[in-house]
Structure formats: C-alpha cells, structure tokens
C-alpha cells in the first residue's frame, strides 16, 4: 500500500512528572532522554512528537514509551494521522505559525 496522509501517523506523548526531589528529577530526565533516543522531538514543554510511516511503526514506538514510563506522574500517549496533524493550528501569541513539515521519506520501487 502506498503511503498517504491517512496511513502515516504521528505519536504524541504528553507528560506531567514531579520534579521536587532529586530522585524525581532523575526519573524525569531518564524518561525525556528515552523519548529523544527513540526519535521523539519536543513540540512544547512536556509534549513530544514522532513521525511514523505506518500504524504498525507507531504501535512499536508506543510500546517503547510504555516500557520506559516513570513510577510517578501522568503520561498520555496518542496517535493521529498525518492529515489530522496537518490541520492543526499553531499560534505564538496571536500570530498563526506555519506547521513544521514532516520528515521526507525516500520511496524505493
């Protein structure tokens, strides 16, 4: 099946983790580093996104996030299609910003 904006997925991870004690700060840093190691990029503070070429690939990354969840705090994980991601409106103040383009994928026949 050819790739299209309905099959390509974005995985978004939203989290609110405690950082009051040194152990909590360490758990926060470990979780954040695990997201970045898996290819997630910061979208906003405590919101990380990753572009995935298929639903199966998105599921694999979701499982990796689940395996690195910290003991405390709240974490939300959801997947949206590239089409849905592209319909997002992003504002800085009252100014509408351009949505960053997804990574380019080389298609080999």
C-alpha positions, 0 to 999 in steps of 0.5 A: 500500500502506498503511503498517504496522509491517512496511513502515516501517523504521528505519536504524541506523548504528553507528560506531567512528572514531579520534579521536587526531589532529586530522585524525581528529577532523575526519573524525569530526565531518564524518561525525556532522554528515552523519548529523544533516543527513540526519535521523539522531538519536543513540540512544547514543554512536556509534549513530544512528537514522532513521525511514523510511516505506518500504524504498525511503526507507531504501535512499536514506538508506543510500546517503547514509551510504555516500557520506559514510563516513570513510577510517578506522574501522568503520561498520555500517549496518542496517535493521529494521522498525518492529515489530522496533524496537518490541520492543526493550528499553531499560534505564538501569541496571536500570530498563526505559525506555519506547521513544521513539515514532516520528515521526507521519506525516500520511496524505493520501487 
